[in-house]
Amino acid sequence: LANPNYERTHSRTLLLARGLQLMLPLMASWWLLANLMNMALPPTINLTGELLIITSMYNWSPLTIMLTGAGTLLTAAYSLHMFLMTQRGKFPRHIIKMNPTYTREHLLMALHILPLLMLLTKPELVMGPLS
């Protein structure tokens, strides 16, 4: 997702990529879906992974619940910050012309997210058979 932004803004700075939701609404929906999956929104496979890690760390040492909770909170906060910085706000004035999104970019996003969505329906592929 960062590469199509870079191709259009010619900068990796998040502040210079503000307001892209107005120009590229479908790309903004890809950003939203990726950020929600990164924040372990139920029923994504990330939620399962985070719950397994948190429970195993808590069983190892109850003090680690604070560290894993802080890590989860920081991940969610940064994901929301990144989404808001790249998609919301005023459109930057230094961008005069912006190319539309191409089908190859949307196909690439779909090919990255489809395996994750398929793991939602059959998590045994990763976690092994449930006993």
C-alpha positions in Angstrom: 0.0 0.0 0.0 2.9 2.4 0.6 4.3 1.9 -2.9 1.2 3.2 -4.8 1.3 6.2 -2.4 4.9 6.8 -3.1 4.4 6.5 -6.9 1.8 9.3 -6.8 3.3 11.6 -4.1 7.0 10.9 -4.8 7.6 11.0 -1.0 7.5 8.5 1.8 6.6 11.2 4.4 3.1 10.6 5.7 2.3 14.3 6.1 2.8 14.8 2.4 0.4 12.0 1.5 -2.6 13.5 3.4 -6.1 13.6 1.9 -5.6 10.7 -0.5 -9.1 9.4 0.4 -10.6 12.2 -1.7 -8.6 11.3 -4.8 -8.3 7.5 -4.4 -11.4 6.2 -2.6 -10.9 2.6 -3.5 -7.3 2.6 -2.3 -8.5 4.2 0.9 -10.8 1.2 1.4 -7.7 -1.1 1.0 -5.9 1.0 3.6 -8.8 0.6 6.0 -9.1 -3.1 5.5 -5.4 -3.6 6.0 -5.3 -1.5 9.1 -8.3 -3.2 10.6 -6.7 -6.6 10.0 -3.4 -5.3 11.5 -5.4 -4.2 14.6 -6.6 -7.8 15.1 -10.3 -7.0 14.3 -12.4 -10.1 15.0 -12.5 -12.6 13.2 -9.2 -12.0 11.5 -6.3 -14.5 11.9 -4.3 -11.8 13.7 -6.8 -11.8 16.6 -6.3 -15.6 17.0 -2.5 -15.2 16.9 -2.5 -12.3 19.4 -4.8 -14.2 21.8 -2.6 -17.3 21.6 0.5 -15.2 22.3 -1.1 -13.3 25.1 -2.4 -16.5 26.9 0.9 -18.3 26.5 2.9 -15.3 27.8 0.5 -15.0 30.7 0.9 -18.6 31.6 4.6 -18.2 31.5 4.6 -15.1 33.7 1.6 -13.0 34.7 3.7 -9.8 34.6 4.0 -10.1 30.8 0.3 -9.3 30.4 1.2 -5.6 30.9 3.9 -5.8 28.2 1.7 -7.6 25.7 -1.2 -5.3 26.4 1.0 -2.3 25.9 2.3 -3.7 22.6 -1.2 -4.4 21.4 -2.3 -0.9 22.4 0.7 0.7 20.6 0.0 -1.4 17.5 -3.6 -0.3 17.3 -2.7 3.4 18.0 0.0 3.5 15.3 -2.3 1.7 12.8 -5.0 4.3 13.4 -2.5 7.2 13.2 -1.0 5.9 10.0 -4.5 5.5 8.4 -5.5 9.0 9.5 -2.2 10.6 8.3 -2.4 9.0 4.8 -6.1 9.1 4.1 -7.8 12.0 5.9 -7.1 15.7 6.0 -6.6 18.4 3.4 -5.1 17.4 0.1 -1.5 18.7 -0.2 -0.9 21.6 -2.5 2.4 20.3 -3.9 0.5 17.5 -5.8 -0.8 19.0 -9.1 -1.6 15.9 -11.0 -2.4 12.5 -9.7 -2.8 9.3 -11.7 -5.8 7.1 -10.9 -5.3 3.7 -9.4 -4.7 0.8 -11.8 -6.2 -2.6 -12.0 -2.8 -4.2 -11.3 -2.6 -2.4 -8.0 -6.0 -3.6 -6.9 -5.3 -7.1 -8.0 -2.1 -7.0 -6.0 -4.0 -5.9 -2.9 -6.6 -8.6 -3.4 -3.9 -11.3 -3.8 -2.4 -10.2 -0.5 -5.7 -10.1 1.5 -7.4 -13.1 0.0 -5.2 -15.7 1.7 -5.8 -14.0 5.0 -9.5 -14.1 4.4 -9.4 -17.7 3.4 -7.6 -18.5 6.7 -10.6 -17.1 8.5 -12.7 -19.9 7.1 -10.2 -22.7 7.7 -7.7 -21.8 10.4 -6.6 -25.4 10.8 -4.3 -24.9 7.9 -2.0 -22.8 10.2 -2.9 -24.0 13.6 -3.1 -27.7 13.0 -6.0 -30.0 13.7 -8.1 -29.1 16.7 -8.3 -32.0 19.2 
